Amino acid sequence: MGSPVLSPPASNNQVATGALSRSASTRHLPLVLGGLTGLLGLVGMARLASGAFDGGMSRFAWVVVLAAMLPWVAYVAARARHGRLTGRRVLVVLALLVLGWAAVWLSVSGPVLALTSSLAAFLVFGVCAWPARRPAADDRFVRIEELQREEELD
């Protein structure tokens, strides 16, 4: 078998470097925000679980918390990456993250508030991932009789 022959790129296939760098950074922003949201949930859950132990969490408790929360971190990051975040939604997520990261180190209510803000940020990502609405003009209810009349005419 011979080696594959690659054709040279076409001359009209040029990409502006400024547009490429901006789109690359905006592509990674939802992934980073999703990862931070998931990590906030992980830290909040670890802080909440550690409050139940006197001398610190046992290895088994760490395994349970990590087994429950590491998939959450990955899932939130994936959902955020596939969502359509607007500027306003990014600001809402950032505000929730700042609130959660500031509150996670407070007493008992801090981890609960951090978990709540992590869940709220996840809901923003979930709303962004909903499919776009169809225009209202496309919706039309058809009666079965109308369909049967069309079949009879054919």
C-alpha positions in Angstrom: 0.0 0.0 0.0 1.2 3.5 -0.8 1.3 6.4 1.4 -1.8 8.7 1.4 -1.6 11.8 -0.6 -2.8 15.0 1.2 -4.0 17.9 -0.9 -2.7 21.3 0.0 -5.2 23.7 1.7 -7.1 26.0 -0.6 -6.0 29.6 -0.7 -9.4 30.9 0.3 -9.4 28.8 3.5 -7.8 31.5 5.7 -8.8 32.0 9.3 -8.4 35.3 11.2 -6.3 34.7 14.3 -8.2 37.2 16.5 -11.5 35.5 15.8 -10.0 32.1 16.4 -8.6 33.0 19.8 -11.8 34.6 20.9 -13.9 31.7 19.9 -11.5 29.2 21.6 -11.7 31.2 24.9 -15.5 31.5 24.8 -15.7 27.8 24.0 -13.8 26.9 27.2 -15.6 29.3 29.5 -18.7 27.2 30.0 -16.5 24.1 30.7 -14.5 26.0 33.3 -17.7 27.4 34.9 -19.2 23.9 35.0 -16.1 22.5 36.5 -16.0 25.1 39.2 -19.7 24.5 39.9 -19.1 20.8 40.3 -16.1 21.4 42.5 -18.1 23.7 44.7 -20.6 20.9 45.2 -17.8 18.5 46.0 -16.2 20.8 48.6 -19.6 21.6 50.0 -20.4 17.9 50.4 -17.0 17.2 51.9 -17.4 20.0 54.4 -21.0 18.9 55.3 -19.9 15.3 55.8 -16.9 16.2 57.8 -19.1 18.0 60.3 -20.6 14.6 61.3 -17.2 13.3 62.5 -15.3 14.4 65.6 -11.7 13.9 64.5 -12.1 14.2 60.8 -13.6 12.0 58.1 -12.7 8.3 57.8 -11.3 6.8 54.6 -14.7 5.2 54.0 -16.5 8.5 54.3 -14.0 10.1 51.8 -14.6 7.2 49.4 -18.3 7.6 49.6 -18.2 11.4 49.1 -15.8 11.2 46.2 -17.8 8.3 44.6 -20.9 10.4 44.8 -19.4 13.8 43.8 -16.7 13.2 41.2 -19.4 12.1 38.6 -21.3 15.2 39.6 -18.3 17.4 38.7 -17.9 15.7 35.3 -21.7 15.8 34.6 -22.0 19.5 35.4 -19.0 20.4 33.3 -20.4 18.4 30.4 -23.9 20.0 30.7 -22.3 23.5 30.9 -20.2 22.8 27.8 -23.2 21.8 25.7 -25.4 24.7 26.9 -25.8 28.1 25.2 -24.6 30.6 27.8 -25.3 34.2 27.2 -23.5 37.1 29.0 -26.3 37.5 31.5 -26.3 33.8 32.4 -22.5 33.8 32.8 -22.9 36.7 35.3 -25.6 34.8 37.2 -23.4 31.6 37.4 -20.4 33.7 38.5 -22.4 35.4 41.2 -23.7 32.0 42.4 -20.1 30.6 42.4 -18.7 33.6 44.4 -21.5 33.3 46.9 -21.0 29.5 47.3 -17.2 29.7 47.5 -17.5 32.4 50.1 -20.1 30.6 52.2 -18.6 27.1 52.0 -16.2 27.8 54.9 -18.8 29.2 57.2 -20.2 27.1 60.1 -23.0 24.5 59.4 -25.1 26.6 57.1 -22.2 27.5 54.8 -21.8 24.1 53.1 -25.6 23.9 52.7 -25.6 27.3 51.0 -22.7 26.2 48.8 -24.5 23.1 47.7 -27.6 25.2 47.0 -25.7 27.7 44.9 -24.0 24.8 43.1 -27.4 23.3 42.3 -28.8 26.7 41.2 -25.9 27.2 38.8 -26.5 23.7 37.5 -30.1 24.7 36.8 -28.9 27.7 34.8 -26.8 25.3 32.7 -29.8 23.0 32.3 -32.0 25.8 31.1 -29.3 26.8 28.6 -29.2 23.3 27.2 -33.0 23.2 26.4 -33.7 23.0 22.7 -34.7 26.3 21.1 -38.4 27.1 20.8 -40.1 26.7 17.5 -41.9 29.6 16.1 -45.6 29.7 17.1 -46.6 29.9 13.4 -45.5 26.4 12.8 -47.9 24.9 15.3 -51.2 23.9 13.8 -53.7 21.4 15.1 -55.2 19.2 12.4 -58.4 17.2 12.8 -58.4 13.6 11.7 -61.3 14.3 9.3 -59.1 16.8 7.4 -56.5 14.1 6.9 -59.0 11.6 5.8 -60.5 14.0 3.3 -57.0 14.6 1.8 -56.5 10.9 1.4 -59.9 10.5 -0.4 -59.0 13.3 -2.8 -55.8 11.5 -3.9 
